Amino acid sequence: MGLAMTAKRRVTTDILRFLNDRVLSVTQLTRSKKLTEILDSYSQEKSTDVYVIQNVKKPGKAVIADLKYFEELLAYKEAVDWALDHAIEEIALERKETIADIPLPQVIQDNQLDLNYIMKLVDEVEEED
């Protein structure tokens, strides 16, 4: 997310163009040929064009994207998830034999954990056994 996420949010002409061309209401889709046009644009080759669909009367929003492009994005997500899982597993294996020398009260305080809630969970687990 790098620089783009740390910079102040500015409205650019690209953002305005996207909002004008690619953010559609349900009404715009149902009362025009826009959905057919979008699907036709995806029929030729993989497209990175995405459209945001929103219902003005309800909070729901969705994205219409080319299926091939969406599959590619899912493959990237799966690869990132696998890499993170693998990295965490490697760290856990490296630390497996390490002795935890931080006192429990310090861990609870440092992480702002609710001791009463933890004790309640412990009691529930003991009751299940």
Order of alpha helices (4+ residues) and beta strands (2+ residues): alpha-alpha-beta-alpha-alpha-beta-beta-alpha-alpha-alpha
